[in-house]
Structures are given as C-alpha cells and as structure tokens.
Amino acid sequence: MGSLLYIRLIGYTAGTLLQLFWMVVILGYRRQRNFERVFFFLCLALFLFYGGSLLALNSQIYYAVPPPALNGFAIAIISAGLCMLPALLLHLHMEYAETRGLLKNKRWKVAVLLLVYAAILYVGFTRVPALVEDHHFNFLEPVRALGQGFAMVLAISLAWSGVWESRFAGASPDKAQRYFHWTLLVFFAASFLAVAGLHLMPLHPQAGTVEGFATAFALLPILPFSVLIFLVYRHNFLQIGRQNNLLYAISATFLALLYLSLVRRLSIRLEPVLPPEATAAILLFVLVIFIEPLQRALGRRLQATVQKEMEVAHRLASEIQQEARKGDMPQLAEFIERRLKEQFEFDEVGLMLWHPESGKEERIPARKEFREGFSILQGNNTIGSLLVEPHGAAISGETRGALEFLCEQLPGALDLCRMIEEKLQLERELAERERLALVGQMAASISHNLKNPLGSMKTILQVQLENPELPDSMRAETKMVLEEIGRLSGKLNQLLQFSRPAVRGGGVAGSCDGRVVVGEVAGVLSHEAERRGVKLRLRVSKENARVAVSAEALNDIVSNLVVNALEAATRGGQVSVSAAPQDGVCVLTVEDDGPGIPAALREKILRPFFTTKSQGTGLGLAIVARRVAEFGGKVDWESPIGEGRGTRFHVTLPLDEVRK
C-alpha cells in the first residue's frame, strides 16, 4: 500500500501542475472562442480535484489526525471540481463539434446542456454542504460520496463524450488528430468502465483491488492532457502551437517550480543530517552546472525555430515576387493576404496601400480593425501597412520577425507590379490605338463609298414623295425606305464620329456653357422621349457652368447618354438630366429607371463595338468615354440605383475658369 501512496502523491502533483499549465496557456493565448473558455473551466475543475486530493493526502501524511478545517476545505474543492466535470465534458465536446461543423442543431445543444448543468447544480447544492462536515469522507473514492445519481450522470457524460470522439476521429483532417481522437475514445471507454465497475455495478472486490482501480481511475486524465501538449507543440493542434515562446516560458516556469519543490522536500528529508539552509544552498548551486547545457540546448532550439520561420518568409517573398510579375495590383494584394493567412494561420490578414507619389489610399482591406500592424517603408516614406489578426492574444517572436522581413521585401514587389501594370496598360493603349486607326481607315472608306449614294437615294425618294400621283401603297413603302436610310446614315455618322482623331491642346480646346448645350440636347430629344412614352426631365443649375469642352464634344457626350437612357427606360418610365458645378468641376448626370446593367457586363460597356441591342453599333458609350478623356474628364456610373433597377451616369468635366 505504501507504493500506491507514493504513486498517488506523484500523480496528484503531476495532475495539479498539468492542469495549472493548461490554464496558464489558455489565459496567455486568450483566443476569443467558447471552446477555449470551456476548456479553461474543465482544466479548473480537474485542478480543483487534483489540488484537493493532494492537499488531503499531504495532511494525512503529516498529521495523525488532519485538522477539521483543512479536511473540510479539501472536501469542498474536490467535490466542486467533480460536480463541474460531467457538464463541462459534454459542453467541451459540443463546442468542438460546432467549430468543426458537426453540430447542426444548436437548440438541441442548448437543451442538453441546460439539463446536464441543472442536474449537476442540484447535486452540488444538495450533497456538497453535507459532505464538508463528513469526518469519514473517502478521499480515494470521492465519486461514491456524491451519490449514485452523480455516478450515473458522470457515466452518461463519459459515454456520450466517447461517441463524439468517434465522430471526430472519422472527420479528422490528418493522421495526428485522428490518432489523438482514437486515444481519447479509449480513454473515455476505460473511464466509463471504471465508473460503472466502482460505483454502479453490485460488485464487492477486495480492498486492495478497489484502491488500485481507484488510483488508476483518478490518474487516468493525466494521459490525454500530456498527449495534447505533444500535439500542440509538434502539430499545432488547436492552433496554439505557433505560440512557441508562450509554451517555452510556461514550461520553464513550471520546471523551476518543480525544482524548488524538490529542494524544499529534500531539505526537510535531510534535516537530521544537514541544516535545511545548507541543503537548499547546495542544490541551488548544483543547478548552476546545468545552466550552460540548458542554455545551449534552448538556444539551438530557438535558432532552429527562427530559421524555419525565416525559410518560410523567404519562400513567401519568392512567391509574392512571382505573383507581382503578372502586373495586377488588386490580385497581388489578395494573394499576399491569402498566403500569409494560410502560412502563419492567422484569423485575418489585411494589406493597406498608399500610392508612393500621391500618398492617397490605393487599397483598403475589407476588415477595418486589426490587433497587430507592420509598416511597409520605402526609404523614409510609409507606403502601406500589413495588418494581422492572430487567433490568440499575441504573435510569437519568430513569426513577428518573419513578418518584419516580408515587409522589407514588399516594396520591391509592389514597385515591380506597378511597373509591369503600367507597361501592360501602355501596350493595351497602343493596341487600342492601332485598332482605332484601322477603324478610322475603314470608316473613311465607308464614308467615301456609301455616304454620297445614300444621300442621292434619299433625295430621289423625297422627290418621289412630293409627287401627288404616287399611289398610297408606294408612298408608305417609300417612307419606310427613307426611315431605314436615315437610320443607316445615323450609324455611319456615329462610326465617323468615333473614328475622328482628337484635336485638343494648346489654344485649340474650346469651351461652352454646359447648361445651354444640355438644354439643347434635351429639347431635340424630347420628341423621341414622347414617341417612346418616356418622361424626360431636365434640371440645370443657375450657377455658371462654363466647361473647358467644345460645344460639339459636349453635345456628343450628352446626346449619346440620353439616347442610351431613353432606350433603356420602359414605356411610362422617366429619364432625368442635370448639370451643376461642384467643387471646381461640372457634373453632368443622366439617370434612367430601366432594368439596369447586369453585373457581368459592367466591365465591358465602354468598349468599342460592344452592344446588347440588336440594332446597336456599340459605339455610343465608347464615344462618351473617348470624348470625356480628350478633355481630362471622368466617367462614373452606378447600377442598380434602387430596388434592383436603374442606371446613373456621372460625367465630371473641368470648368473653363479652373483650366485657365
């Protein structure tokens, strides 16, 4: 029996320190998730059980008759820890199942937990106060003291936890986690059999056998918690493994505490031979001998950890450099965020960029608030920030160093991406100009070969219509042909208008009153609006709106936008046109209440010859974009604008006074 006593003494000490270790790790990690909170309280319950058992065992060793107050305190914390255990086990498994997506019905979870917590509270309030005064409390089998009802709840909780572990093992993403869950399944099966054999079945084994089984059952939880430390360190289980500095610091602290406890115990044991102070001094001096080997081993380990993180950082820098060669800044920023999140297992990563020349915000991440930020410097200028949100309370030192290294490499990758992006843009513009030159040649040829014949045909048909002897049937057909010739002439004029080279610069650029031109266009197109059954509204400001744009160009811009809006609006709908100076520019707005622009077409609507109309040329908006660009303006649009319908175009043009 003496050997079992020492086994319990060592086991209770190890269990107490192990649970204390996990509580400190969870508090230091501080991940805002229910799983970690419940895990902390489970460790607290086991800490109370092991701490109370260790206190009771030491009092039995050092006192012939343990003091009643000490005995009552030990009974209270042991009973409190045991009462919390069944509910916390079930709660922990349900929270873990929810994080893994295996728990679909949350109402069922709440109902089960309320039932179990209610049963445990009932046992705690009815049994524990009476047990504190029990002078014959069995510290070896405290479950028996809480009653058979509690033993049944504990057995159900252990069995149900085993079922969850089998599901977790089947859904594990890797071999290490799968083995861990199978180990826990064996643990819960053994614990269930121990509870059933010791407290639920009508068996009466010998006293020695009961003591051995009870000791084994009490020390059984030490195994999974010890294995969990290994998995966290080697396989980053529960995503705590990246906090190596936290694990090292807590481990060193607990080793120091264990050594001090050893010093105290040996000092007491050797007191008949040496004074306690001399024993403590010798043992502390002996510790100095191991400092250098420990420092060397720990230094090698830390160096290997840092080197591993730096290798990861070098590999990521190479991947980012390769991605930068594609010349797509938004895609590069998303790639950086995704790869850093995957590699360093952060909760979220954001990249904020400022343009190196203008200093304006070039990119803002979707998430607004982050716990950690690293500046991206180019010389003495800050061109961006790498923002990270870790799962836990802080970032480990080696990960912080890797991120700082990446921030030093990012300016080069961003510059490379911008240069390639500018090169690709220039190449696209050159190709577009070559294509437009070809269109111009084609338009000139079409004009030469078709415009004069069409004019002659139109004149002849108009003369025919003036002949009173023309039959009514021929008159109707002649009018239809004239309308088709007019439509063909309009498309030909639009093609010539688009292919006409821009004439701007120096003193050539004209100016006009934007309000007058907008009013003229609205007046001309009001008849077309009436024909289509669409209400055309005009709103112009009374302030000066003289723009640095020729009247002809502004007429092209407004007329194309209004015609498009009239064609988009349905019968009974409305189109509004407005012009007003605002912050040094003139803003023209054309809005319709049509079906809007589909999301898949929004990037294509300004391209030449792109159209969704059976009778369209696809040049209207292209002419608008080109004319606006000629005079240093800007075209923006939004669609839909309300209830999934409508399109609004904003054209910003420089005021003539500002240009001068």
VOLO-372509 format. One record per residue (C-alpha): residue number from 1; x, y, z. Coordinates in steps of 0.5 Angstrom, whole numbers, padded with zeros to 4 digits. Layout:
N
> seq;u;v;w
> NUM;X;Y;Z
...
//
This chain:
660
> seq;u;v;w
> 1;0000;0000;0000
> 2;0006;0005;0001
> 3;0008;0004;-0006
> 4;0001;0006;-0008
> 5;0001;0012;-0003
> 6;0007;0015;-0007
> 7;0004;0014;-0014
> 8;-0002;0018;-0012
> 9;0003;0023;-0009
> 10;0007;0024;-0015
> 11;0000;0023;-0019
> 12;-0004;0028;-0016
> 13;0002;0033;-0016
> 14;0003;0032;-0024
> 15;-0004;0033;-0025
> 16;-0005;0039;-0021
> 17;0001;0042;-0025
> 18;-0001;0040;-0031
> 19;-0008;0043;-0030
> 20;-0005;0049;-0028
> 21;0000;0049;-0034
> 22;-0006;0049;-0039
> 23;-0010;0054;-0035
> 24;-0004;0059;-0036
> 25;-0003;0057;-0043
> 26;-0010;0059;-0045
> 27;-0010;0065;-0041
> 28;-0004;0067;-0044
> 29;-0007;0065;-0051
> 30;-0013;0069;-0050
> 31;-0017;0067;-0056
> 32;-0024;0069;-0056
> 33;-0028;0063;-0057
> 34;-0032;0059;-0053
> 35;-0028;0053;-0054
> 36;-0022;0056;-0050
> 37;-0027;0058;-0045
> 38;-0030;0052;-0043
> 39;-0023;0048;-0044
> 40;-0021;0053;-0039
> 41;-0026;0051;-0034
> 42;-0025;0044;-0035
> 43;-0018;0045;-0033
> 44;-0020;0049;-0027
> 45;-0025;0043;-0025
> 46;-0019;0038;-0025
> 47;-0014;0043;-0022
> 48;-0019;0043;-0016
> 49;-0020;0036;-0016
> 50;-0012;0034;-0016
> 51;-0011;0040;-0012
> 52;-0016;0038;-0006
> 53;-0013;0031;-0007
> 54;-0006;0033;-0006
> 55;-0008;0037;0000
> 56;-0012;0032;0003
> 57;-0006;0027;0002
> 58;-0001;0031;0005
> 59;-0005;0033;0011
> 60;-0006;0025;0012
> 61;0002;0024;0012
> 62;0004;0030;0016
> 63;-0002;0030;0021
> 64;-0004;0024;0025
> 65;-0011;0027;0026
> 66;-0012;0032;0020
> 67;-0015;0039;0022
> 68;-0022;0039;0021
> 69;-0022;0046;0018
> 70;-0016;0043;0013
> 71;-0020;0037;0012
> 72;-0027;0041;0010
> 73;-0023;0045;0005
> 74;-0020;0039;0001
> 75;-0027;0036;0001
> 76;-0030;0042;-0001
> 77;-0026;0044;-0007
> 78;-0025;0036;-0009
> 79;-0033;0036;-0009
> 80;-0034;0042;-0013
> 81;-0029;0040;-0018
> 82;-0032;0033;-0019
> 83;-0039;0037;-0020
> 84;-0037;0041;-0025
> 85;-0034;0035;-0029
> 86;-0039;0032;-0033
> 87;-0043;0038;-0035
> 88;-0036;0041;-0038
> 89;-0034;0035;-0041
> 90;-0040;0035;-0045
> 91;-0040;0042;-0046
> 92;-0033;0042;-0049
> 93;-0035;0037;-0054
> 94;-0041;0040;-0057
> 95;-0037;0047;-0057
> 96;-0031;0043;-0061
> 97;-0036;0040;-0066
> 98;-0039;0046;-0067
> 99;-0032;0049;-0069
> 100;-0031;0043;-0074
> 101;-0038;0044;-0077
> 102;-0041;0037;-0074
> 103;-0046;0040;-0070
> 104;-0052;0043;-0074
> 105;-0058;0044;-0069
> 106;-0056;0049;-0063
> 107;-0063;0049;-0060
> 108;-0061;0041;-0058
> 109;-0054;0043;-0056
> 110;-0057;0049;-0051
> 111;-0063;0044;-0048
> 112;-0058;0038;-0047
> 113;-0053;0043;-0043
> 114;-0059;0046;-0039
> 115;-0061;0039;-0037
> 116;-0054;0037;-0035
> 117;-0052;0043;-0032
> 118;-0059;0043;-0028
> 119;-0057;0036;-0025
> 120;-0050;0038;-0023
> 121;-0052;0044;-0019
> 122;-0058;0040;-0016
> 123;-0052;0035;-0014
> 124;-0048;0041;-0012
> 125;-0053;0044;-0007
> 126;-0056;0038;-0004
> 127;-0049;0034;-0003
> 128;-0043;0038;-0002
> 129;-0045;0042;0004
> 130;-0047;0036;0008
> 131;-0040;0033;0006
> 132;-0036;0038;0008
> 133;-0038;0036;0015
> 134;-0036;0029;0014
> 135;-0031;0026;0018
> 136;-0031;0020;0015
> 137;-0030;0022;0007
> 138;-0027;0017;0003
> 139;-0022;0021;-0001
> 140;-0020;0015;-0005
> 141;-0027;0015;-0008
> 142;-0030;0022;-0008
> 143;-0035;0020;-0013
> 144;-0038;0015;-0008
> 145;-0039;0020;-0003
> 146;-0043;0025;-0008
> 147;-0048;0019;-0009
> 148;-0050;0014;-0014
> 149;-0054;0019;-0018
> 150;-0048;0023;-0019
> 151;-0044;0017;-0022
> 152;-0050;0016;-0027
> 153;-0049;0023;-0030
> 154;-0042;0022;-0030
> 155;-0042;0015;-0033
> 156;-0047;0018;-0039
> 157;-0042;0024;-0040
> 158;-0036;0020;-0041
> 159;-0040;0015;-0046
> 160;-0043;0021;-0050
> 161;-0036;0024;-0050
> 162;-0034;0017;-0053
> 163;-0039;0018;-0058
> 164;-0037;0025;-0060
> 165;-0029;0023;-0060
> 166;-0031;0017;-0065
> 167;-0034;0022;-0070
> 168;-0028;0027;-0069
> 169;-0024;0021;-0071
> 170;-0028;0020;-0077
> 171;-0028;0027;-0079
> 172;-0020;0029;-0077
> 173;-0016;0032;-0083
> 174;-0010;0029;-0081
> 175;-0007;0023;-0078
> 176;-0004;0026;-0072
> 177;-0011;0029;-0070
> 178;-0014;0022;-0072
> 179;-0010;0018;-0067
> 180;-0011;0023;-0062
> 181;-0019;0022;-0062
> 182;-0018;0015;-0062
> 183;-0014;0015;-0056
> 184;-0019;0020;-0053
> 185;-0024;0015;-0055
> 186;-0020;0009;-0051
> 187;-0019;0014;-0045
> 188;-0027;0015;-0044
> 189;-0029;0008;-0045
> 190;-0024;0006;-0040
> 191;-0026;0012;-0035
> 192;-0034;0009;-0037
> 193;-0032;0002;-0035
> 194;-0028;0005;-0028
> 195;-0034;0009;-0026
> 196;-0039;0003;-0028
> 197;-0035;-0002;-0024
> 198;-0033;0002;-0018
> 199;-0040;0006;-0017
> 200;-0046;0003;-0021
> 201;-0045;-0005;-0021
> 202;-0046;-0009;-0015
> 203;-0039;-0012;-0014
> 204;-0035;-0012;-0008
> 205;-0028;-0013;-0010
> 206;-0022;-0014;-0005
> 207;-0020;-0007;-0001
> 208;-0013;-0007;-0005
> 209;-0016;-0008;-0012
> 210;-0021;-0002;-0010
> 211;-0015;0002;-0008
> 212;-0011;0000;-0014
> 213;-0017;0001;-0019
> 214;-0019;0008;-0016
> 215;-0012;0010;-0016
> 216;-0011;0009;-0024
> 217;-0018;0012;-0025
> 218;-0016;0018;-0021
> 219;-0010;0019;-0025
> 220;-0012;0017;-0032
> 221;-0014;0024;-0034
> 222;-0006;0026;-0034
> 223;-0005;0022;-0040
> 224;-0009;0026;-0045
> 225;-0007;0032;-0043
> 226;0000;0030;-0043
> 227;-0001;0028;-0050
> 228;-0005;0034;-0052
> 229;0002;0038;-0050
> 230;0006;0034;-0055
> 231;0001;0035;-0061
> 232;0000;0043;-0059
> 233;0008;0043;-0060
> 234;0009;0038;-0066
> 235;0003;0039;-0070
> 236;0000;0046;-0068
> 237;-0006;0043;-0065
> 238;-0012;0048;-0063
> 239;-0008;0053;-0067
> 240;-0004;0054;-0060
> 241;0003;0051;-0063
> 242;0005;0058;-0066
> 243;0006;0061;-0059
> 244;0013;0057;-0058
> 245;0015;0063;-0054
> 246;0009;0062;-0049
> 247;0010;0055;-0049
> 248;0017;0055;-0047
> 249;0016;0061;-0042
> 250;0011;0057;-0038
> 251;0015;0050;-0039
> 252;0021;0054;-0036
> 253;0017;0057;-0030
> 254;0014;0050;-0028
> 255;0021;0047;-0028
> 256;0023;0052;-0024
> 257;0017;0051;-0019
> 258;0018;0043;-0019
> 259;0026;0044;-0018
> 260;0024;0049;-0012
> 261;0019;0044;-0009
> 262;0025;0038;-0010
> 263;0029;0043;-0006
> 264;0024;0044;0000
> 265;0023;0037;0000
> 266;0030;0034;0000
> 267;0032;0040;0006
> 268;0026;0037;0010
> 269;0028;0030;0009
> 270;0036;0031;0010
> 271;0035;0036;0016
> 272;0037;0031;0021
> 273;0044;0031;0017
> 274;0045;0038;0015
> 275;0041;0044;0016
> 276;0036;0046;0011
> 277;0039;0052;0009
> 278;0045;0048;0007
> 279;0042;0043;0003
> 280;0038;0049;-0001
> 281;0044;0052;-0002
> 282;0048;0046;-0005
> 283;0042;0044;-0009
> 284;0041;0051;-0012
> 285;0049;0051;-0013
> 286;0049;0045;-0017
> 287;0043;0048;-0021
> 288;0049;0053;-0024
> 289;0052;0047;-0027
> 290;0046;0045;-0032
> 291;0045;0053;-0034
> 292;0050;0053;-0039
> 293;0048;0046;-0043
> 294;0041;0048;-0042
> 295;0042;0055;-0045
> 296;0046;0052;-0051
> 297;0040;0047;-0052
> 298;0035;0052;-0051
> 299;0039;0057;-0056
> 300;0040;0051;-0061
> 301;0032;0050;-0061
> 302;0030;0057;-0061
> 303;0035;0058;-0067
> 304;0032;0053;-0071
> 305;0025;0055;-0070
> 306;0027;0062;-0072
> 307;0031;0059;-0078
> 308;0025;0055;-0080
> 309;0020;0061;-0080
> 310;0025;0065;-0084
> 311;0026;0060;-0089
> 312;0018;0060;-0090
> 313;0019;0068;-0090
> 314;0024;0067;-0096
> 315;0019;0062;-0100
> 316;0013;0067;-0099
> 317;0018;0073;-0101
> 318;0019;0069;-0108
> 319;0012;0067;-0109
> 320;0010;0074;-0108
> 321;0015;0077;-0113
> 322;0013;0072;-0118
> 323;0006;0074;-0117
> 324;0008;0081;-0118
> 325;0010;0080;-0125
> 326;0003;0079;-0127
> 327;0002;0086;-0126
> 328;-0004;0086;-0123
> 329;-0004;0090;-0116
> 330;-0011;0088;-0113
> 331;-0010;0081;-0115
> 332;-0003;0081;-0112
> 333;-0006;0084;-0105
> 334;-0011;0079;-0105
> 335;-0005;0074;-0106
> 336;-0001;0077;-0100
> 337;-0007;0077;-0095
> 338;-0009;0070;-0097
> 339;-0002;0067;-0097
> 340;0000;0070;-0090
> 341;-0006;0068;-0087
> 342;-0005;0060;-0089
> 343;0002;0060;-0088
> 344;0002;0063;-0081
> 345;-0005;0061;-0079
> 346;-0008;0068;-0077
> 347;-0015;0069;-0076
> 348;-0015;0075;-0082
> 349;-0010;0079;-0086
> 350;-0010;0086;-0089
> 351;-0006;0090;-0093
> 352;-0007;0097;-0094
> 353;-0003;0101;-0099
> 354;-0002;0108;-0100
> 355;0001;0111;-0107
> 356;0008;0113;-0107
> 357;0008;0119;-0111
> 358;0001;0122;-0109
> 359;0000;0119;-0102
> 360;-0007;0117;-0103
> 361;-0010;0111;-0101
> 362;-0009;0106;-0106
> 363;-0012;0100;-0103
> 364;-0016;0099;-0096
> 365;-0017;0092;-0093
> 366;-0025;0089;-0092
> 367;-0024;0089;-0085
> 368;-0023;0095;-0081
> 369;-0020;0094;-0074
> 370;-0013;0089;-0073
> 371;-0010;0088;-0067
> 372;-0003;0088;-0070
> 373;0000;0092;-0075
> 374;0007;0093;-0079
> 375;0009;0099;-0083
> 376;0012;0098;-0090
> 377;0017;0103;-0091
> 378;0020;0105;-0098
> 379;0026;0110;-0096
> 380;0023;0114;-0090
> 381;0016;0114;-0093
> 382;0011;0109;-0091
> 383;0007;0106;-0097
> 384;0003;0101;-0093
> 385;0001;0097;-0087
> 386;0001;0090;-0086
> 387;-0005;0088;-0081
> 388;-0006;0082;-0078
> 389;-0011;0079;-0073
> 390;-0008;0073;-0069
> 391;-0012;0067;-0066
> 392;-0009;0068;-0060
> 393;-0007;0074;-0055
> 394;0000;0076;-0059
> 395;0004;0074;-0064
> 396;0010;0069;-0063
> 397;0017;0073;-0063
> 398;0020;0068;-0069
> 399;0013;0070;-0073
> 400;0014;0077;-0072
> 401;0021;0077;-0074
> 402;0019;0074;-0081
> 403;0013;0079;-0082
> 404;0018;0084;-0081
> 405;0023;0081;-0086
> 406;0017;0081;-0091
> 407;0015;0088;-0090
> 408;0022;0090;-0092
> 409;0021;0086;-0099
> 410;0014;0088;-0100
> 411;0016;0095;-0103
> 412;0020;0092;-0109
> 413;0015;0087;-0111
> 414;0010;0093;-0110
> 415;0014;0097;-0115
> 416;0015;0091;-0120
> 417;0008;0090;-0120
> 418;0006;0098;-0121
> 419;0012;0098;-0127
> 420;0009;0092;-0130
> 421;0002;0094;-0129
> 422;0004;0101;-0133
> 423;0007;0097;-0138
> 424;0001;0093;-0140
> 425;-0003;0099;-0140
> 426;0001;0102;-0145
> 427;0001;0096;-0149
> 428;-0006;0096;-0149
> 429;-0007;0103;-0150
> 430;-0002;0102;-0156
> 431;-0006;0096;-0159
> 432;-0013;0100;-0158
> 433;-0010;0106;-0162
> 434;-0008;0101;-0167
> 435;-0015;0098;-0168
> 436;-0018;0105;-0168
> 437;-0013;0107;-0173
> 438;-0016;0101;-0177
> 439;-0023;0103;-0175
> 440;-0021;0110;-0178
> 441;-0019;0108;-0185
> 442;-0025;0103;-0185
> 443;-0030;0109;-0183
> 444;-0026;0114;-0189
> 445;-0027;0108;-0194
> 446;-0034;0107;-0192
> 447;-0036;0114;-0192
> 448;-0033;0115;-0199
> 449;-0037;0109;-0202
> 450;-0043;0110;-0198
> 451;-0045;0117;-0196
> 452;-0046;0120;-0203
> 453;-0050;0114;-0206
> 454;-0054;0114;-0199
> 455;-0055;0122;-0200
> 456;-0057;0121;-0207
> 457;-0062;0116;-0206
> 458;-0065;0120;-0200
> 459;-0066;0126;-0205
> 460;-0069;0122;-0210
> 461;-0074;0119;-0205
> 462;-0076;0125;-0202
> 463;-0078;0128;-0209
> 464;-0082;0122;-0210
> 465;-0086;0123;-0204
> 466;-0088;0130;-0207
> 467;-0091;0127;-0213
> 468;-0098;0127;-0212
> 469;-0099;0122;-0217
> 470;-0095;0117;-0212
> 471;-0100;0111;-0210
> 472;-0101;0111;-0202
> 473;-0098;0104;-0202
> 474;-0092;0106;-0205
> 475;-0092;0112;-0201
> 476;-0092;0108;-0195
> 477;-0086;0104;-0197
> 478;-0082;0110;-0199
> 479;-0083;0113;-0192
> 480;-0080;0106;-0189
> 481;-0074;0106;-0194
> 482;-0073;0113;-0192
> 483;-0073;0112;-0185
> 484;-0068;0106;-0186
> 485;-0064;0110;-0190
> 486;-0064;0116;-0184
> 487;-0062;0110;-0179
> 488;-0056;0108;-0183
> 489;-0054;0115;-0184
> 490;-0054;0116;-0177
> 491;-0050;0110;-0175
> 492;-0045;0112;-0181
> 493;-0044;0119;-0178
> 494;-0043;0115;-0171
> 495;-0038;0111;-0174
> 496;-0034;0117;-0177
> 497;-0035;0121;-0170
> 498;-0032;0115;-0166
> 499;-0026;0115;-0171
> 500;-0025;0122;-0172
> 501;-0018;0124;-0169
> 502;-0018;0128;-0162
> 503;-0016;0135;-0164
> 504;-0014;0138;-0157
> 505;-0009;0142;-0154
> 506;-0006;0149;-0154
> 507;-0011;0154;-0156
> 508;-0015;0149;-0160
> 509;-0019;0147;-0154
> 510;-0026;0150;-0154
> 511;-0031;0152;-0148
> 512;-0038;0153;-0148
> 513;-0044;0154;-0143
> 514;-0046;0147;-0140
> 515;-0053;0149;-0139
> 516;-0054;0151;-0146
> 517;-0052;0145;-0149
> 518;-0055;0140;-0144
> 519;-0062;0144;-0145
> 520;-0061;0144;-0153
> 521;-0060;0136;-0153
> 522;-0066;0135;-0148
> 523;-0070;0140;-0153
> 524;-0068;0136;-0159
> 525;-0069;0129;-0156
> 526;-0076;0131;-0152
> 527;-0080;0129;-0159
> 528;-0076;0122;-0158
> 529;-0078;0121;-0151
> 530;-0085;0123;-0153
> 531;-0085;0118;-0158
> 532;-0083;0112;-0153
> 533;-0087;0114;-0148
> 534;-0082;0116;-0143
> 535;-0082;0123;-0139
> 536;-0075;0127;-0140
> 537;-0074;0131;-0134
> 538;-0068;0137;-0134
> 539;-0065;0140;-0128
> 540;-0059;0145;-0129
> 541;-0056;0150;-0124
> 542;-0057;0157;-0124
> 543;-0049;0158;-0123
> 544;-0044;0159;-0128
> 545;-0043;0152;-0131
> 546;-0038;0154;-0137
> 547;-0034;0148;-0138
> 548;-0027;0147;-0142
> 549;-0030;0143;-0147
> 550;-0032;0145;-0154
> 551;-0040;0145;-0155
> 552;-0039;0140;-0161
> 553;-0036;0135;-0156
> 554;-0041;0136;-0150
> 555;-0046;0135;-0155
> 556;-0044;0128;-0157
> 557;-0043;0126;-0150
> 558;-0050;0129;-0147
> 559;-0054;0126;-0153
> 560;-0051;0119;-0153
> 561;-0052;0118;-0146
> 562;-0059;0121;-0146
> 563;-0061;0117;-0152
> 564;-0058;0110;-0149
> 565;-0062;0112;-0143
> 566;-0069;0113;-0147
> 567;-0067;0106;-0150
> 568;-0066;0103;-0143
> 569;-0073;0106;-0140
> 570;-0079;0103;-0141
> 571;-0086;0106;-0143
> 572;-0088;0110;-0137
> 573;-0081;0111;-0134
> 574;-0077;0117;-0134
> 575;-0070;0120;-0135
> 576;-0067;0126;-0132
> 577;-0061;0130;-0134
> 578;-0058;0135;-0130
> 579;-0052;0140;-0130
> 580;-0049;0143;-0124
> 581;-0042;0146;-0122
> 582;-0039;0142;-0116
> 583;-0032;0143;-0112
> 584;-0029;0146;-0118
> 585;-0032;0142;-0124
> 586;-0038;0141;-0127
> 587;-0042;0135;-0126
> 588;-0047;0132;-0131
> 589;-0052;0127;-0129
> 590;-0056;0122;-0133
> 591;-0061;0117;-0130
> 592;-0066;0112;-0132
> 593;-0070;0108;-0129
> 594;-0069;0102;-0133
> 595;-0067;0095;-0132
> 596;-0060;0097;-0130
> 597;-0053;0094;-0132
> 598;-0052;0087;-0131
> 599;-0046;0085;-0126
> 600;-0043;0081;-0132
> 601;-0043;0087;-0137
> 602;-0041;0093;-0132
> 603;-0033;0092;-0135
> 604;-0035;0092;-0142
> 605;-0040;0097;-0143
> 606;-0035;0103;-0145
> 607;-0031;0098;-0150
> 608;-0032;0100;-0157
> 609;-0037;0096;-0161
> 610;-0040;0092;-0155
> 611;-0047;0092;-0155
> 612;-0053;0088;-0153
> 613;-0058;0092;-0158
> 614;-0060;0088;-0164
> 615;-0060;0095;-0168
> 616;-0054;0098;-0164
> 617;-0047;0099;-0166
> 618;-0044;0099;-0159
> 619;-0040;0106;-0160
> 620;-0045;0111;-0156
> 621;-0041;0110;-0149
> 622;-0035;0109;-0153
> 623;-0035;0116;-0156
> 624;-0037;0119;-0149
> 625;-0031;0116;-0146
> 626;-0027;0118;-0151
> 627;-0029;0125;-0151
> 628;-0029;0126;-0144
> 629;-0022;0123;-0144
> 630;-0020;0128;-0149
> 631;-0022;0134;-0144
> 632;-0019;0131;-0138
> 633;-0025;0129;-0135
> 634;-0028;0123;-0132
> 635;-0034;0118;-0133
> 636;-0037;0114;-0127
> 637;-0043;0110;-0127
> 638;-0047;0106;-0122
> 639;-0053;0101;-0123
> 640;-0057;0099;-0120
> 641;-0059;0105;-0116
> 642;-0065;0103;-0112
> 643;-0070;0097;-0112
> 644;-0065;0093;-0117
> 645;-0067;0098;-0122
> 646;-0064;0104;-0126
> 647;-0057;0107;-0128
> 648;-0054;0113;-0127
> 649;-0048;0116;-0130
> 650;-0044;0122;-0128
> 651;-0039;0126;-0132
> 652;-0034;0130;-0129
> 653;-0031;0136;-0134
> 654;-0026;0141;-0132
> 655;-0029;0148;-0131
> 656;-0026;0153;-0136
> 657;-0024;0158;-0130
> 658;-0020;0153;-0127
> 659;-0017;0151;-0133
> 660;-0015;0158;-0135
//
